[in-house]
Amino acid sequence: MNTTVSTKGQIVIPRGVRQKLGIRSGDKLSARVVQGSIVLRPEGRPKNKARIVVSPFSGLPAIEPPEGAPEISTEQVRAMLADFP
């Protein structure tokens, strides 16, 4: 994905990148230079919490697990839901 620097030095972070990282309007990013590249990193949000996002497949709300969370199978989800009335 490419973006262009404006005359004011501003860039637009592509939508797919914002969605994948959960970056929203007003979020703060840290910026640094690493081996000749610009690295932007979201700041100030807990990293170990699940988030509600819009699924790119269905357009419906979905839960995005935190990084490093174990994967669960469809069968495991069905078993967990079977316990609910």
Secondary structure, 3 states (H helix, E strand, C coil): CCCCCCCCCCCCCCHHHHHHHCCCCCCCEEEEEECCEEEEEECCCCCCCCEEEECCCCCCEEEECCCCCCCCCHHHHHHHHHCCC
